């Protein structure tokens, strides 16, 4: 039995899992940062009297919410793929 090939394959698997976990952590950090920005824009919108600025802030909020939804869908798909494997 050749253990060097087995060790190499195991090392490759560890790298893949490590990269996967790193990507998931980055996605979760991005979601967290987007939630902070949404809160910031909502509080900023409350003090603005100019309708155009309010609309711009609401647009930012909508874009950030859509990005969060997209990232959550990516995570859900990956979790479902893990269950199927």
mmCIF file as gemmi writes it, N, C-alpha and C atoms, coordinates in Angstrom:
data_model
loop_
_atom_site.group_PDB
_atom_site.id
_atom_site.type_symbol
_atom_site.label_atom_id
_atom_site.label_alt_id
_atom_site.label_comp_id
_atom_site.label_asym_id
_atom_site.label_entity_id
_atom_site.label_seq_id
_atom_site.pdbx_PDB_ins_code
_atom_site.Cartn_x
_atom_site.Cartn_y
_atom_site.Cartn_z
_atom_site.occupancy
_atom_site.B_iso_or_equiv
_atom_site.pdbx_formal_charge
_atom_site.auth_seq_id
_atom_site.auth_asym_id
_atom_site.pdbx_PDB_model_num
ATOM 1 N N . UNK Axp A 1 ? 0.83 -1.168 0 1 0 ? 1 A 1
ATOM 2 C CA . UNK Axp A 1 ? 0 0 0 1 0 ? 1 A 1
ATOM 3 C C . UNK Axp A 1 ? 0.889 1.251 0 1 0 ? 1 A 1
ATOM 4 N N . UNK Axp A 2 ? 0.532 2.204 -0.843 1 0 ? 2 A 1
ATOM 5 C CA . UNK Axp A 2 ? 1.337 3.415 -0.978 1 0 ? 2 A 1
ATOM 6 C C . UNK Axp A 2 ? 0.706 4.541 -0.153 1 0 ? 2 A 1
ATOM 7 N N . UNK Axp A 3 ? 1.311 4.819 0.992 1 0 ? 3 A 1
ATOM 8 C CA . UNK Axp A 3 ? 0.754 5.827 1.89 1 0 ? 3 A 1
ATOM 9 C C . UNK Axp A 3 ? 1.068 7.251 1.448 1 0 ? 3 A 1
ATOM 10 N N . UNK Axp A 4 ? 2.047 7.42 0.612 1 0 ? 4 A 1
ATOM 11 C CA . UNK Axp A 4 ? 2.373 8.769 0.15 1 0 ? 4 A 1
ATOM 12 C C . UNK Axp A 4 ? 1.228 9.329 -0.698 1 0 ? 4 A 1
ATOM 13 N N . UNK Axp A 5 ? 0.634 8.497 -1.531 1 0 ? 5 A 1
ATOM 14 C CA . UNK Axp A 5 ? -0.511 8.947 -2.337 1 0 ? 5 A 1
ATOM 15 C C . UNK Axp A 5 ? -1.708 9.234 -1.44 1 0 ? 5 A 1
ATOM 16 N N . UNK Axp A 6 ? -1.898 8.402 -0.453 1 0 ? 6 A 1
ATOM 17 C CA . UNK Axp A 6 ? -3 8.603 0.489 1 0 ? 6 A 1
ATOM 18 C C . UNK Axp A 6 ? -2.813 9.908 1.262 1 0 ? 6 A 1
ATOM 19 N N . UNK Axp A 7 ? -1.595 10.163 1.704 1 0 ? 7 A 1
ATOM 20 C CA . UNK Axp A 7 ? -1.31 11.412 2.415 1 0 ? 7 A 1
ATOM 21 C C . UNK Axp A 7 ? -1.518 12.621 1.519 1 0 ? 7 A 1
ATOM 22 N N . UNK Axp A 8 ? -1.141 12.502 0.267 1 0 ? 8 A 1
ATOM 23 C CA . UNK Axp A 8 ? -1.325 13.595 -0.683 1 0 ? 8 A 1
ATOM 24 C C . UNK Axp A 8 ? -2.813 13.877 -0.904 1 0 ? 8 A 1
ATOM 25 N N . UNK Axp A 9 ? -3.592 12.84 -1.076 1 0 ? 9 A 1
ATOM 26 C CA . UNK Axp A 9 ? -5.039 13.009 -1.263 1 0 ? 9 A 1
ATOM 27 C C . UNK Axp A 9 ? -5.688 13.613 -0.022 1 0 ? 9 A 1
ATOM 28 N N . UNK Axp A 10 ? -5.263 13.161 1.123 1 0 ? 10 A 1
ATOM 29 C CA . UNK Axp A 10 ? -5.806 13.701 2.37 1 0 ? 10 A 1
ATOM 30 C C . UNK Axp A 10 ? -5.445 15.179 2.512 1 0 ? 10 A 1
ATOM 31 N N . UNK Axp A 11 ? -4.235 15.527 2.156 1 0 ? 11 A 1
ATOM 32 C CA . UNK Axp A 11 ? -3.803 16.922 2.202 1 0 ? 11 A 1
ATOM 33 C C . UNK Axp A 11 ? -4.632 17.776 1.251 1 0 ? 11 A 1
ATOM 34 N N . UNK Axp A 12 ? -4.901 17.262 0.07 1 0 ? 12 A 1
ATOM 35 C CA . UNK Axp A 12 ? -5.735 17.988 -0.897 1 0 ? 12 A 1
ATOM 36 C C . UNK Axp A 12 ? -7.15 18.177 -0.369 1 0 ? 12 A 1
ATOM 37 N N . UNK Axp A 13 ? -7.681 17.157 0.267 1 0 ? 13 A 1
ATOM 38 C CA . UNK Axp A 13 ? -9.015 17.268 0.85 1 0 ? 13 A 1
ATOM 39 C C . UNK Axp A 13 ? -9.037 18.328 1.947 1 0 ? 13 A 1
ATOM 40 N N . UNK Axp A 14 ? -8.023 18.36 2.763 1 0 ? 14 A 1
ATOM 41 C CA . UNK Axp A 14 ? -7.954 19.358 3.823 1 0 ? 14 A 1
ATOM 42 C C . UNK Axp A 14 ? -7.898 20.768 3.252 1 0 ? 14 A 1
ATOM 43 N N . UNK Axp A 15 ? -7.162 20.956 2.174 1 0 ? 15 A 1
ATOM 44 C CA . UNK Axp A 15 ? -7.087 22.269 1.529 1 0 ? 15 A 1
ATOM 45 C C . UNK Axp A 15 ? -8.447 22.691 0.98 1 0 ? 15 A 1
ATOM 46 N N . UNK Axp A 16 ? -9.146 21.747 0.369 1 0 ? 16 A 1
ATOM 47 C CA . UNK Axp A 16 ? -10.46 22.049 -0.197 1 0 ? 16 A 1
ATOM 48 C C . UNK Axp A 16 ? -11.429 22.446 0.909 1 0 ? 16 A 1
ATOM 49 N N . UNK Axp A 17 ? -11.434 21.687 1.992 1 0 ? 17 A 1
ATOM 50 C CA . UNK Axp A 17 ? -12.327 21.993 3.118 1 0 ? 17 A 1
ATOM 51 C C . UNK Axp A 17 ? -11.953 23.33 3.736 1 0 ? 17 A 1
ATOM 52 N N . UNK Axp A 18 ? -10.68 23.591 3.855 1 0 ? 18 A 1
ATOM 53 C CA . UNK Axp A 18 ? -10.217 24.858 4.418 1 0 ? 18 A 1
ATOM 54 C C . UNK Axp A 18 ? -10.654 26.031 3.539 1 0 ? 18 A 1
ATOM 55 N N . UNK Axp A 19 ? -10.5 25.902 2.226 1 0 ? 19 A 1
ATOM 56 C CA . UNK Axp A 19 ? -10.937 26.953 1.297 1 0 ? 19 A 1
ATOM 57 C C . UNK Axp A 19 ? -12.444 27.154 1.361 1 0 ? 19 A 1
ATOM 58 N N . UNK Axp A 20 ? -13.175 26.062 1.442 1 0 ? 20 A 1
ATOM 59 C CA . UNK Axp A 20 ? -14.629 26.128 1.531 1 0 ? 20 A 1
ATOM 60 C C . UNK Axp A 20 ? -15.056 26.887 2.79 1 0 ? 20 A 1
ATOM 61 N N . UNK Axp A 21 ? -14.441 26.557 3.917 1 0 ? 21 A 1
ATOM 62 C CA . UNK Axp A 21 ? -14.779 27.236 5.167 1 0 ? 21 A 1
ATOM 63 C C . UNK Axp A 21 ? -14.403 28.707 5.124 1 0 ? 21 A 1
ATOM 64 N N . UNK Axp A 22 ? -13.3 29.024 4.479 1 0 ? 22 A 1
ATOM 65 C CA . UNK Axp A 22 ? -12.884 30.41 4.336 1 0 ? 22 A 1
ATOM 66 C C . UNK Axp A 22 ? -13.89 31.199 3.497 1 0 ? 22 A 1
ATOM 67 N N . UNK Axp A 23 ? -14.36 30.597 2.434 1 0 ? 23 A 1
ATOM 68 C CA . UNK Axp A 23 ? -15.357 31.257 1.58 1 0 ? 23 A 1
ATOM 69 C C . UNK Axp A 23 ? -16.658 31.479 2.35 1 0 ? 23 A 1
ATOM 70 N N . UNK Axp A 24 ? -17.09 30.47 3.096 1 0 ? 24 A 1
ATOM 71 C CA . UNK Axp A 24 ? -18.305 30.63 3.903 1 0 ? 24 A 1
ATOM 72 C C . UNK Axp A 24 ? -18.146 31.739 4.937 1 0 ? 24 A 1
ATOM 73 N N . UNK Axp A 25 ? -16.993 31.818 5.554 1 0 ? 25 A 1
ATOM 74 C CA . UNK Axp A 25 ? -16.748 32.886 6.531 1 0 ? 25 A 1
ATOM 75 C C . UNK Axp A 25 ? -16.79 34.257 5.877 1 0 ? 25 A 1
ATOM 76 N N . UNK Axp A 26 ? -16.222 34.371 4.68 1 0 ? 26 A 1
ATOM 77 C CA . UNK Axp A 26 ? -16.259 35.646 3.961 1 0 ? 26 A 1
ATOM 78 C C . UNK Axp A 26 ? -17.688 36.037 3.6 1 0 ? 26 A 1
ATOM 79 N N . UNK Axp A 27 ? -18.482 35.056 3.185 1 0 ? 27 A 1
ATOM 80 C CA . UNK Axp A 27 ? -19.883 35.332 2.846 1 0 ? 27 A 1
ATOM 81 C C . UNK Axp A 27 ? -20.632 35.8 4.083 1 0 ? 27 A 1
ATOM 82 N N . UNK Axp A 28 ? -20.422 35.124 5.2 1 0 ? 28 A 1
ATOM 83 C CA . UNK Axp A 28 ? -21.103 35.517 6.435 1 0 ? 28 A 1
ATOM 84 C C . UNK Axp A 28 ? -20.665 36.892 6.914 1 0 ? 28 A 1
ATOM 85 N N . UNK Axp A 29 ? -19.389 37.227 6.747 1 0 ? 29 A 1
ATOM 86 C CA . UNK Axp A 29 ? -18.91 38.571 7.1 1 0 ? 29 A 1
ATOM 87 C C . UNK Axp A 29 ? -19.542 39.627 6.202 1 0 ? 29 A 1
ATOM 88 N N . UNK Axp A 30 ? -19.667 39.313 4.926 1 0 ? 30 A 1
ATOM 89 C CA . UNK Axp A 30 ? -20.286 40.251 3.984 1 0 ? 30 A 1
ATOM 90 C C . UNK Axp A 30 ? -21.743 40.496 4.357 1 0 ? 30 A 1
ATOM 91 N N . UNK Axp A 31 ? -22.45 39.445 4.736 1 0 ? 31 A 1
ATOM 92 C CA . UNK Axp A 31 ? -23.843 39.59 5.161 1 0 ? 31 A 1
ATOM 93 C C . UNK Axp A 31 ? -23.919 40.477 6.401 1 0 ? 31 A 1
ATOM 94 N N . UNK Axp A 32 ? -23.02 40.229 7.349 1 0 ? 32 A 1
ATOM 95 C CA . UNK Axp A 32 ? -22.992 41.017 8.587 1 0 ? 32 A 1
ATOM 96 C C . UNK Axp A 32 ? -22.715 42.486 8.288 1 0 ? 32 A 1
ATOM 97 N N . UNK Axp A 33 ? -21.746 42.755 7.413 1 0 ? 33 A 1
ATOM 98 C CA . UNK Axp A 33 ? -21.421 44.14 7.042 1 0 ? 33 A 1
ATOM 99 C C . UNK Axp A 33 ? -22.587 44.809 6.323 1 0 ? 33 A 1
ATOM 100 N N . UNK Axp A 34 ? -23.271 44.06 5.458 1 0 ? 34 A 1
ATOM 101 C CA . UNK Axp A 34 ? -24.43 44.624 4.756 1 0 ? 34 A 1
ATOM 102 C C . UNK Axp A 34 ? -25.546 44.988 5.734 1 0 ? 34 A 1
ATOM 103 N N . UNK Axp A 35 ? -25.749 44.148 6.744 1 0 ? 35 A 1
ATOM 104 C CA . UNK Axp A 35 ? -26.768 44.455 7.748 1 0 ? 35 A 1
ATOM 105 C C . UNK Axp A 35 ? -26.422 45.732 8.512 1 0 ? 35 A 1
ATOM 106 N N . UNK Axp A 36 ? -25.138 45.928 8.808 1 0 ? 36 A 1
ATOM 107 C CA . UNK Axp A 36 ? -24.706 47.166 9.464 1 0 ? 36 A 1
ATOM 108 C C . UNK Axp A 36 ? -24.955 48.372 8.572 1 0 ? 36 A 1
ATOM 109 N N . UNK Axp A 37 ? -24.636 48.226 7.279 1 0 ? 37 A 1
ATOM 110 C CA . UNK Axp A 37 ? -24.861 49.332 6.343 1 0 ? 37 A 1
ATOM 111 C C . UNK Axp A 37 ? -26.348 49.654 6.197 1 0 ? 37 A 1
ATOM 112 N N . UNK Axp A 38 ? -27.18 48.619 6.183 1 0 ? 38 A 1
ATOM 113 C CA . UNK Axp A 38 ? -28.626 48.849 6.095 1 0 ? 38 A 1
ATOM 114 C C . UNK Axp A 38 ? -29.095 49.656 7.299 1 0 ? 38 A 1
ATOM 115 N N . UNK Axp A 39 ? -28.639 49.282 8.472 1 0 ? 39 A 1
ATOM 116 C CA . UNK Axp A 39 ? -29.003 50.015 9.684 1 0 ? 39 A 1
ATOM 117 C C . UNK Axp A 39 ? -28.531 51.458 9.61 1 0 ? 39 A 1
ATOM 118 N N . UNK Axp A 40 ? -27.32 51.652 9.097 1 0 ? 40 A 1
ATOM 119 C CA . UNK Axp A 40 ? -26.767 53.003 8.955 1 0 ? 40 A 1
ATOM 120 C C . UNK Axp A 40 ? -27.604 53.837 7.995 1 0 ? 40 A 1
ATOM 121 N N . UNK Axp A 41 ? -27.944 53.261 6.84 1 0 ? 41 A 1
ATOM 122 C CA . UNK Axp A 41 ? -28.731 54.002 5.857 1 0 ? 41 A 1
ATOM 123 C C . UNK Axp A 41 ? -30.143 54.296 6.358 1 0 ? 41 A 1
ATOM 124 N N . UNK Axp A 42 ? -30.731 53.356 7.117 1 0 ? 42 A 1
ATOM 125 C CA . UNK Axp A 42 ? -32.083 53.598 7.649 1 0 ? 42 A 1
ATOM 126 C C . UNK Axp A 42 ? -32.076 54.754 8.637 1 0 ? 42 A 1
ATOM 127 N N . UNK Axp A 43 ? -31.081 54.774 9.523 1 0 ? 43 A 1
ATOM 128 C CA . UNK Axp A 43 ? -31.029 55.874 10.497 1 0 ? 43 A 1
ATOM 129 C C . UNK Axp A 43 ? -30.706 57.196 9.806 1 0 ? 43 A 1
ATOM 130 N N . UNK Axp A 44 ? -29.879 57.138 8.764 1 0 ? 44 A 1
ATOM 131 C CA . UNK Axp A 44 ? -29.542 58.345 8.007 1 0 ? 44 A 1
ATOM 132 C C . UNK Axp A 44 ? -30.761 58.868 7.255 1 0 ? 44 A 1
ATOM 133 N N . UNK Axp A 45 ? -31.581 57.952 6.735 1 0 ? 45 A 1
ATOM 134 C CA . UNK Axp A 45 ? -32.763 58.338 5.964 1 0 ? 45 A 1
ATOM 135 C C . UNK Axp A 45 ? -33.781 59.072 6.836 1 0 ? 45 A 1
ATOM 136 N N . UNK Axp A 46 ? -33.873 58.686 8.095 1 0 ? 46 A 1
ATOM 137 C CA . UNK Axp A 46 ? -34.843 59.33 8.983 1 0 ? 46 A 1
ATOM 138 C C . UNK Axp A 46 ? -34.565 60.816 9.176 1 0 ? 46 A 1
ATOM 139 N N . UNK Axp A 47 ? -33.293 61.236 9.107 1 0 ? 47 A 1
ATOM 140 C CA . UNK Axp A 47 ? -32.952 62.635 9.317 1 0 ? 47 A 1
ATOM 141 C C . UNK Axp A 47 ? -32.909 63.475 8.054 1 0 ? 47 A 1
ATOM 142 N N . UNK Axp A 48 ? -33.127 62.862 6.908 1 0 ? 48 A 1
ATOM 143 C CA . UNK Axp A 48 ? -33.014 63.584 5.639 1 0 ? 48 A 1
ATOM 144 C C . UNK Axp A 48 ? -34.387 64.12 5.225 1 0 ? 48 A 1
ATOM 145 N N . UNK Axp A 49 ? -34.403 65.384 4.784 1 0 ? 49 A 1
ATOM 146 C CA . UNK Axp A 49 ? -35.651 65.988 4.322 1 0 ? 49 A 1
ATOM 147 C C . UNK Axp A 49 ? -35.754 66.026 2.802 1 0 ? 49 A 1
ATOM 148 N N . UNK Axp A 50 ? -34.629 65.917 2.126 1 0 ? 50 A 1
ATOM 149 C CA . UNK Axp A 50 ? -34.602 65.947 0.669 1 0 ? 50 A 1
ATOM 150 C C . UNK Axp A 50 ? -35.081 64.59 0.145 1 0 ? 50 A 1
ATOM 151 N N . UNK Axp A 51 ? -36.111 64.612 -0.69 1 0 ? 51 A 1
ATOM 152 C CA . UNK Axp A 51 ? -36.708 63.37 -1.2 1 0 ? 51 A 1
ATOM 153 C C . UNK Axp A 51 ? -35.752 62.574 -2.084 1 0 ? 51 A 1
ATOM 154 N N . UNK Axp A 52 ? -34.931 63.263 -2.85 1 0 ? 52 A 1
ATOM 155 C CA . UNK Axp A 52 ? -33.993 62.565 -3.734 1 0 ? 52 A 1
ATOM 156 C C . UNK Axp A 52 ? -32.973 61.794 -2.908 1 0 ? 52 A 1
ATOM 157 N N . UNK Axp A 53 ? -32.451 62.433 -1.871 1 0 ? 53 A 1
ATOM 158 C CA . UNK Axp A 53 ? -31.493 61.738 -1.002 1 0 ? 53 A 1
ATOM 159 C C . UNK Axp A 53 ? -32.144 60.551 -0.3 1 0 ? 53 A 1
ATOM 160 N N . UNK Axp A 54 ? -33.404 60.711 0.107 1 0 ? 54 A 1
ATOM 161 C CA . UNK Axp A 54 ? -34.131 59.595 0.729 1 0 ? 54 A 1
ATOM 162 C C . UNK Axp A 54 ? -34.267 58.433 -0.246 1 0 ? 54 A 1
ATOM 163 N N . UNK Axp A 55 ? -34.612 58.765 -1.49 1 0 ? 55 A 1
ATOM 164 C CA . UNK Axp A 55 ? -34.757 57.714 -2.501 1 0 ? 55 A 1
ATOM 165 C C . UNK Axp A 55 ? -33.428 57.008 -2.773 1 0 ? 55 A 1
ATOM 166 N N . UNK Axp A 56 ? -32.342 57.764 -2.788 1 0 ? 56 A 1
ATOM 167 C CA . UNK Axp A 56 ? -31.024 57.158 -2.997 1 0 ? 56 A 1
ATOM 168 C C . UNK Axp A 56 ? -30.685 56.215 -1.846 1 0 ? 56 A 1
ATOM 169 N N . UNK Axp A 57 ? -30.937 56.658 -0.618 1 0 ? 57 A 1
ATOM 170 C CA . UNK Axp A 57 ? -30.671 55.795 0.533 1 0 ? 57 A 1
ATOM 171 C C . UNK Axp A 57 ? -31.56 54.547 0.504 1 0 ? 57 A 1
ATOM 172 N N . UNK Axp A 58 ? -32.811 54.709 0.122 1 0 ? 58 A 1
ATOM 173 C CA . UNK Axp A 58 ? -33.698 53.554 0.019 1 0 ? 58 A 1
ATOM 174 C C . UNK Axp A 58 ? -33.232 52.593 -1.077 1 0 ? 58 A 1
ATOM 175 N N . UNK Axp A 59 ? -32.674 53.146 -2.143 1 0 ? 59 A 1
ATOM 176 C CA . UNK Axp A 59 ? -32.111 52.311 -3.205 1 0 ? 59 A 1
ATOM 177 C C . UNK Axp A 59 ? -30.911 51.52 -2.689 1 0 ? 59 A 1
ATOM 178 N N . UNK Axp A 60 ? -30.059 52.181 -1.929 1 0 ? 60 A 1
ATOM 179 C CA . UNK Axp A 60 ? -28.92 51.484 -1.314 1 0 ? 60 A 1
ATOM 180 C C . UNK Axp A 60 ? -29.401 50.347 -0.417 1 0 ? 60 A 1
ATOM 181 N N . UNK Axp A 61 ? -30.411 50.62 0.378 1 0 ? 61 A 1
ATOM 182 C CA . UNK Axp A 61 ? -30.963 49.608 1.287 1 0 ? 61 A 1
ATOM 183 C C . UNK Axp A 61 ? -31.509 48.43 0.496 1 0 ? 61 A 1
ATOM 184 N N . UNK Axp A 62 ? -32.242 48.71 -0.571 1 0 ? 62 A 1
ATOM 185 C CA . UNK Axp A 62 ? -32.817 47.654 -1.394 1 0 ? 62 A 1
ATOM 186 C C . UNK Axp A 62 ? -31.722 46.801 -2.038 1 0 ? 62 A 1
ATOM 187 N N . UNK Axp A 63 ? -30.695 47.443 -2.539 1 0 ? 63 A 1
ATOM 188 C CA . UNK Axp A 63 ? -29.586 46.709 -3.166 1 0 ? 63 A 1
ATOM 189 C C . UNK Axp A 63 ? -28.894 45.811 -2.144 1 0 ? 63 A 1
ATOM 190 N N . UNK Axp A 64 ? -28.65 46.337 -0.956 1 0 ? 64 A 1
ATOM 191 C CA . UNK Axp A 64 ? -27.992 45.542 0.088 1 0 ? 64 A 1
ATOM 192 C C . UNK Axp A 64 ? -28.856 44.356 0.517 1 0 ? 64 A 1
ATOM 193 N N . UNK Axp A 65 ? -30.161 44.568 0.605 1 0 ? 65 A 1
ATOM 194 C CA . UNK Axp A 65 ? -31.066 43.467 0.966 1 0 ? 65 A 1
ATOM 195 C C . UNK Axp A 65 ? -31.059 42.382 -0.105 1 0 ? 65 A 1
ATOM 196 N N . UNK Axp A 66 ? -31.046 42.796 -1.366 1 0 ? 66 A 1
ATOM 197 C CA . UNK Axp A 66 ? -30.996 41.826 -2.462 1 0 ? 66 A 1
ATOM 198 C C . UNK Axp A 66 ? -29.692 41.032 -2.443 1 0 ? 66 A 1
ATOM 199 N N . UNK Axp A 67 ? -28.603 41.717 -2.126 1 0 ? 67 A 1
ATOM 200 C CA . UNK Axp A 67 ? -27.319 41.03 -2.035 1 0 ? 67 A 1
ATOM 201 C C . UNK Axp A 67 ? -27.324 40.023 -0.882 1 0 ? 67 A 1
ATOM 202 N N . UNK Axp A 68 ? -27.911 40.397 0.234 1 0 ? 68 A 1
ATOM 203 C CA . UNK Axp A 68 ? -28.016 39.476 1.371 1 0 ? 68 A 1
ATOM 204 C C . UNK Axp A 68 ? -28.846 38.257 0.983 1 0 ? 68 A 1
ATOM 205 N N . UNK Axp A 69 ? -29.955 38.479 0.298 1 0 ? 69 A 1
ATOM 206 C CA . UNK Axp A 69 ? -30.791 37.359 -0.143 1 0 ? 69 A 1
ATOM 207 C C . UNK Axp A 69 ? -30.02 36.425 -1.068 1 0 ? 69 A 1
ATOM 208 N N . UNK Axp A 70 ? -29.262 37.005 -1.984 1 0 ? 70 A 1
ATOM 209 C CA . UNK Axp A 70 ? -28.468 36.207 -2.91 1 0 ? 70 A 1
ATOM 210 C C . UNK Axp A 70 ? -27.422 35.376 -2.165 1 0 ? 70 A 1
ATOM 211 N N . UNK Axp A 71 ? -26.722 35.987 -1.235 1 0 ? 71 A 1
ATOM 212 C CA . UNK Axp A 71 ? -25.694 35.281 -0.477 1 0 ? 71 A 1
ATOM 213 C C . UNK Axp A 71 ? -26.299 34.176 0.386 1 0 ? 71 A 1
ATOM 214 N N . UNK Axp A 72 ? -27.464 34.449 0.966 1 0 ? 72 A 1
ATOM 215 C CA . UNK Axp A 72 ? -28.146 33.407 1.751 1 0 ? 72 A 1
ATOM 216 C C . UNK Axp A 72 ? -28.568 32.232 0.871 1 0 ? 72 A 1
ATOM 217 N N . UNK Axp A 73 ? -28.987 32.525 -0.339 1 0 ? 73 A 1
ATOM 218 C CA . UNK Axp A 73 ? -29.341 31.447 -1.272 1 0 ? 73 A 1
ATOM 219 C C . UNK Axp A 73 ? -28.123 30.602 -1.627 1 0 ? 73 A 1
ATOM 220 N N . UNK Axp A 74 ? -26.978 31.248 -1.802 1 0 ? 74 A 1
ATOM 221 C CA . UNK Axp A 74 ? -25.746 30.503 -2.074 1 0 ? 74 A 1
ATOM 222 C C . UNK Axp A 74 ? -25.424 29.549 -0.922 1 0 ? 74 A 1
ATOM 223 N N . UNK Axp A 75 ? -25.563 30.043 0.283 1 0 ? 75 A 1
ATOM 224 C CA . UNK Axp A 75 ? -25.28 29.21 1.45 1 0 ? 75 A 1
ATOM 225 C C . UNK Axp A 75 ? -26.26 28.049 1.524 1 0 ? 75 A 1
ATOM 226 N N . UNK Axp A 76 ? -27.537 28.32 1.277 1 0 ? 76 A 1
ATOM 227 C CA . UNK Axp A 76 ? -28.545 27.254 1.321 1 0 ? 76 A 1
ATOM 228 C C . UNK Axp A 76 ? -28.273 26.189 0.27 1 0 ? 76 A 1
ATOM 229 N N . UNK Axp A 77 ? -27.887 26.619 -0.926 1 0 ? 77 A 1
ATOM 230 C CA . UNK Axp A 77 ? -27.571 25.66 -1.987 1 0 ? 77 A 1
ATOM 231 C C . UNK Axp A 77 ? -26.389 24.79 -1.603 1 0 ? 77 A 1
ATOM 232 N N . UNK Axp A 78 ? -25.382 25.383 -1.015 1 0 ? 78 A 1
ATOM 233 C CA . UNK Axp A 78 ? -24.2 24.614 -0.609 1 0 ? 78 A 1
ATOM 234 C C . UNK Axp A 78 ? -24.543 23.622 0.494 1 0 ? 78 A 1
ATOM 235 N N . UNK Axp A 79 ? -25.373 24.033 1.424 1 0 ? 79 A 1
ATOM 236 C CA . UNK Axp A 79 ? -25.786 23.121 2.494 1 0 ? 79 A 1
ATOM 237 C C . UNK Axp A 79 ? -26.572 21.97 1.915 1 0 ? 79 A 1
ATOM 238 N N . UNK Axp A 80 ? -27.431 22.254 0.954 1 0 ? 80 A 1
ATOM 239 C CA . UNK Axp A 80 ? -28.201 21.203 0.312 1 0 ? 80 A 1
ATOM 240 C C . UNK Axp A 80 ? -27.296 20.278 -0.492 1 0 ? 80 A 1
ATOM 241 N N . UNK Axp A 81 ? -26.28 20.828 -1.146 1 0 ? 81 A 1
ATOM 242 C CA . UNK Axp A 81 ? -25.325 20.003 -1.897 1 0 ? 81 A 1
ATOM 243 C C . UNK Axp A 81 ? -24.537 19.097 -0.965 1 0 ? 81 A 1
ATOM 244 N N . UNK Axp A 82 ? -24.208 19.594 0.225 1 0 ? 82 A 1
ATOM 245 C CA . UNK Axp A 82 ? -23.485 18.781 1.196 1 0 ? 82 A 1
ATOM 246 C C . UNK Axp A 82 ? -24.331 17.592 1.64 1 0 ? 82 A 1
ATOM 247 N N . UNK Axp A 83 ? -25.624 17.827 1.815 1 0 ? 83 A 1
ATOM 248 C CA . UNK Axp A 83 ? -26.512 16.751 2.249 1 0 ? 83 A 1
ATOM 249 C C . UNK Axp A 83 ? -26.658 15.685 1.164 1 0 ? 83 A 1
ATOM 250 N N . UNK Axp A 84 ? -26.604 16.097 -0.087 1 0 ? 84 A 1
ATOM 251 C CA . UNK Axp A 84 ? -26.762 15.154 -1.195 1 0 ? 84 A 1
ATOM 252 C C . UNK Axp A 84 ? -25.512 14.305 -1.435 1 0 ? 84 A 1
ATOM 253 N N . UNK Axp A 85 ? -24.379 14.785 -0.978 1 0 ? 85 A 1
ATOM 254 C CA . UNK Axp A 85 ? -23.126 14.057 -1.214 1 0 ? 85 A 1
ATOM 255 C C . UNK Axp A 85 ? -22.937 12.973 -0.23 1 0 ? 85 A 1
